[in-house]
Amino acid sequence: MSSIIDRISTILKANINDMLDKAEDPEKMVYQLIRDMESEYERAKTQVAESMAHEKKIEREYLAADTLANEWEAKATTALRAGKEDLAREALARKLAYEKTAASLKEELEKQTQAVTELKQQLHALAAKIEDAKHQKDVILARQKRIQAEQQIRATASTLSYSDTAFAAFERMKGRVEDQEAILEAARELEQQSVESKFADMDKDTEVDVALAELKARLAGESAPATS
């Protein structure tokens, strides 16, 4: 009888291994595994029910044989009291035959009862495991998603670590832009200095013109004839 649960375990292991080999969507796989567990549980429950029905059948046969043994003993007693020893002997022979049948059925019934008890316990344990699996599925899926996210991050980091050439080109482009910005800034500073220099030169020319005018006026004053 224990082979029922062993068979379920074998089927589930085979299904799990096959699904793991072909797994593309962990969430679908988890739900499918639970459905497989429930399906195998229903099959096991059916077989346990059949075993229980067989137990009841053996019990009925045992009780019937035991009842007949008692009835034939009563008939043997009645025949012996009536002085019919031959009839009593035949009745006792029937009684002994039914007693042997009852003893055999009782032994088989005890074995069947023990087997059914074990199967019920195993079936209950299987149901508990399935319920536990249902409760844990969200945790399992969350852990799987975390693993996938970490794997993606590691894969991306690994790819970037092998992209030194791209990063070097990026830095060169950055340096080129910075150089161009520096050149433009220098050009703006030079233009500003040129304008300021022109204004300075213009101020300088004005001062020279003033000084020249003053000198001319002084010389003109010196060369003018004195008046009496």
C-alpha positions in Angstrom: 0.0 0.0 0.0 2.9 2.4 0.7 3.7 2.2 -3.0 0.9 4.6 -3.6 2.7 7.5 -1.8 6.0 6.4 -3.3 4.6 6.5 -6.8 3.2 10.0 -6.2 6.7 11.1 -4.9 8.3 9.5 -8.0 5.9 11.2 -10.4 6.3 14.6 -8.7 10.1 14.4 -8.8 10.0 13.5 -12.5 7.7 16.4 -13.2 9.8 18.8 -11.2 13.0 17.8 -12.9 11.4 18.0 -16.3 10.0 21.5 -15.5 13.3 22.7 -14.1 15.0 21.6 -17.3 12.5 23.5 -19.4 11.7 26.4 -17.0 11.4 29.8 -18.7 8.9 31.4 -16.3 9.4 30.6 -12.6 6.0 31.9 -11.6 4.2 29.6 -14.1 6.4 26.7 -12.9 5.5 27.2 -9.3 1.7 27.3 -10.0 2.0 24.2 -12.3 3.9 22.3 -9.6 1.1 23.1 -7.1 -1.5 21.9 -9.6 0.5 18.7 -10.2 0.6 18.2 -6.4 -3.1 18.7 -6.1 -3.8 16.3 -9.0 -1.6 13.6 -7.5 -3.2 14.1 -4.1 -6.6 13.5 -5.6 -5.4 10.3 -7.2 -3.8 9.2 -3.9 -7.1 10.0 -2.1 -9.0 7.9 -4.5 -6.7 4.9 -4.0 -6.8 5.3 -0.2 -10.6 5.3 -0.4 -10.4 2.1 -2.4 -8.2 0.6 0.2 -10.7 1.6 2.9 -13.5 0.1 0.9 -11.5 -3.2 0.6 -10.9 -3.1 4.4 -14.7 -2.8 4.9 -15.3 -5.8 2.6 -12.8 -8.0 4.4 -14.4 -6.9 7.7 -17.8 -8.0 6.4 -16.5 -11.3 5.2 -14.8 -11.9 8.5 -17.9 -11.1 10.5 -20.0 -13.3 8.2 -17.5 -16.3 8.6 -17.4 -15.8 12.3 -21.2 -15.7 12.5 -21.6 -18.8 10.4 -19.0 -20.6 12.6 -21.1 -19.8 15.7 -24.3 -20.8 13.9 -22.9 -24.2 12.9 -21.6 -24.8 16.5 -25.2 -24.1 17.7 -26.5 -26.6 15.1 -23.9 -29.2 16.2 -25.1 -28.7 19.8 -28.7 -29.1 18.8 -28.0 -32.3 16.7 -26.0 -33.8 19.6 -28.7 -33.2 22.1 -31.1 -34.9 19.6 -28.9 -37.9 19.6 -27.8 -37.3 16.0 -24.0 -37.6 16.4 -23.3 -37.9 12.6 -25.2 -34.7 12.0 -23.4 -33.0 14.9 -20.0 -34.1 13.4 -21.0 -32.6 10.0 -22.1 -29.4 11.7 -18.8 -29.2 13.6 -16.8 -29.8 10.4 -18.6 -26.8 8.9 -18.0 -24.8 12.1 -14.2 -25.5 12.0 -14.0 -24.6 8.3 -15.7 -21.2 8.9 -13.5 -20.7 11.9 -10.4 -21.1 9.8 -11.8 -18.8 7.2 -12.6 -16.2 9.9 -9.1 -16.5 11.4 -7.5 -16.0 8.0 -9.8 -13.0 7.2 -9.1 -11.5 10.7 -5.4 -11.6 10.0 -5.8 -10.0 6.6 -8.2 -7.5 8.1 -5.6 -6.5 10.7 -2.9 -6.0 8.0 -5.3 -4.0 5.8 -6.4 -1.8 8.8 -2.8 -1.1 9.6 -2.0 -0.3 6.0 -5.0 2.0 5.7 -4.1 3.8 8.9 -0.6 4.5 7.5 -2.0 5.6 4.1 -4.3 8.0 5.9 -1.4 9.5 7.8 0.7 9.8 4.7 -2.2 11.4 2.8 -2.7 13.9 5.6 1.0 14.7 5.6 0.9 15.2 1.8 -2.1 17.5 2.1 -0.2 19.5 4.8 2.8 19.8 2.5 0.7 21.0 -0.4 -0.9 23.7 1.9 2.5 24.7 3.1 3.7 25.0 -0.6 0.7 27.2 -1.3 1.5 29.5 1.6 5.2 29.7 0.6 4.7 30.3 -3.1 4.6 34.1 -2.8 7.8 34.0 -0.8 9.5 31.7 -3.3 8.4 34.0 -6.2 9.6 37.1 -4.4 13.0 35.5 -3.8 13.2 34.4 -7.4 12.5 37.9 -8.6 15.1 39.2 -6.3 17.6 36.7 -7.6 16.7 37.6 -11.2 17.2 41.3 -10.5 20.6 40.7 -8.9 21.6 38.5 -11.8 20.6 41.3 -14.2 22.5 43.9 -12.3 25.6 41.6 -12.2 25.3 40.9 -15.9 25.0 44.6 -16.7 28.0 45.5 -14.5 30.0 42.7 -16.1 29.1 44.0 -19.6 30.1 47.6 -18.6 33.4 46.4 -17.1 34.3 45.1 -20.5 33.4 48.4 -22.3 36.6 50.3 -21.5 36.9 51.4 -25.1 33.5 52.9 -25.0 34.2 54.7 -21.8 37.6 55.9 -23.1 35.8 57.3 -26.2 33.3 59.0 -23.9 36.1 60.6 -21.9 37.9 61.8 -25.1 34.7 63.4 -26.3 34.2 65.0 -23.0 37.8 66.3 -23.1 37.3 67.6 -26.7 34.2 69.5 -25.7 35.9 71.0 -22.7 38.9 72.1 -24.9 36.5 73.8 -27.3 34.8 75.5 -24.4 38.2 76.7 -23.2 39.1 78.0 -26.6 35.9 79.9 -26.9 36.3 81.4 -23.4 39.9 82.5 -24.3 38.6 84.1 -27.5 36.0 86.0 -25.6 38.6 87.2 -23.1 40.9 88.3 -26.0 38.1 90.2 -27.7 37.2 91.9 -24.4 40.9 92.9 -23.9 41.1 94.3 -27.4 38.1 96.5 -26.9 39.4 97.7 -23.5 42.8 98.3 -25.2 41.2 100.5 -27.9 39.4 102.6 -25.2 42.7 102.9 -23.3 44.5 104.0 -26.5 41.7 106.5 -27.2 42.1 108.0 -23.7 45.8 108.1 -24.2 45.4 109.9 -27.5 43.2 112.5 -25.9 45.7 113.2 -23.1 48.4 113.7 -25.8 46.2 116.0 -27.7 45.6 118.1 -24.6 49.2 118.2 -23.8 50.0 119.2 -27.4 47.5 122.0 -27.3 48.9 123.3 -24.1 52.4 123.2 -25.5 51.4 125.0 -28.7 49.6 127.7 -26.6 52.6 128.2 -24.4 55.0 128.4 -27.4 52.7 130.9 -29.1 52.7 133.0 -26.0 56.4 133.0 -25.9 56.8 134.0 -29.6 54.2 136.8 -29.4 55.9 140.4 -29.4 55.8 142.2 -26.1 53.6 145.3 -25.9 54.8 148.5 -24.2 
